[in-house]
């Protein structure tokens, strides 16, 4: 049976909510990317923007899960200054060699998902099996439709991986 891990960073809680829902839908393990600094409030917001714009390195807390033990890792990020958040960029770079198949999702206020997914693909060194952008401007039904498509694509890839295991 295939195993899925959903990993995400969330400053405001929106990306985490999507990640937890995806983990439930995919019967996956869930892990929040955390760091020792506080990004709340105006100063945290400004630090987050600067970290993204200047691609600054950040320290992350130690992960609980070994990504190499999973068939697919779905990685989620908020869009910061039109790109991937600094914690997710650093997480992807540090796990690049162990990552199996990946899927990417993001939450955003406006647009920026194209650049975000391009950056995530470059840092991970892998093309995603699926990607999903949840924009605040979308109504709840449209957001749910996009999530359904994302989950379906991941499940189809898992089915192919399971079939390959049986054939081997």
C-alpha positions, -999 to 999 in steps of 0.1 A, spaced: 0 0 0 14 34 -10 22 59 16 17 97 14 31 125 35 17 160 35 42 186 46 36 224 47 45 256 63 19 281 74 23 316 89 -14 324 92 -29 289 94 -45 289 59 -19 266 43 -19 243 73 -57 240 71 -55 230 34 -26 206 43 -45 189 71 -76 185 49 -54 170 21 -38 146 46 -73 134 57 -85 130 22 -54 111 11 -52 90 44 -17 105 47 6 115 75 9 152 82 38 173 93 40 211 97 73 227 89 83 247 120 111 270 129 124 285 161 115 321 153 81 337 156 66 351 123 34 365 138 25 401 137 38 429 115 74 422 122 70 386 113 52 395 81 80 419 71 107 393 80 88 367 59 87 391 29 124 399 32 133 362 36 115 354 4 127 384 -17 163 380 -7 161 341 -7 176 342 28 184 310 46 163 302 77 167 276 105 140 249 107 131 226 136 139 190 131 113 170 111 94 141 126 90 120 94 116 105 71 105 115 36 123 85 20 97 62 36 69 76 15 58 72 -22 46 107 -26 52 138 -5 28 167 -10 45 200 -1 25 231 6 36 268 10 20 302 13 30 325 -16 53 352 -2 62 381 -26 52 360 -56 74 330 -47 78 300 -23 81 308 14 116 307 28 109 277 52 95 256 24 124 265 1 149 255 28 130 223 36 129 213 -1 166 220 -5 175 199 25 153 169 16 160 171 -22 180 138 -24 155 117 -4 123 130 -19 103 104 -39 75 117 -61 62 151 -51 30 172 -54 29 209 -47 1 231 -33 1 268 -23 -22 293 -8 -22 329 -20 -40 362 -18 -36 371 -54 -15 355 -81 20 340 -79 15 303 -82 33 299 -115 65 313 -102 60 295 -69 56 261 -85 85 268 -109 107 277 -79 96 246 -59 103 224 -89 138 238 -93 147 235 -56 133 200 -53 149 189 -85 117 170 -94 86 177 -115 54 174 -94 28 148 -102 2 174 -94 -1 210 -82 -29 231 -68 -32 268 -61 -58 280 -36 -64 317 -41 -84 338 -16 -105 353 -44 -120 319 -52 -153 309 -36 -155 278 -14 -170 256 -42 -142 265 -67 -115 259 -40 -131 225 -33 -132 216 -70 -94 224 -73 -86 203 -43 -107 174 -56 -87 175 -89 -54 176 -70 -64 147 -48 -76 127 -78 -43 132 -96 -23 121 -66 -45 90 -62 -41 81 -99 -3 83 -95 -5 61 -64 -25 36 -83 1 35 -110 29 30 -84 9 2 -67 4 -15 -101 42 -13 -108 49 -29 -74 25 -58 -83 41 -62 -117 77 -64 -103 
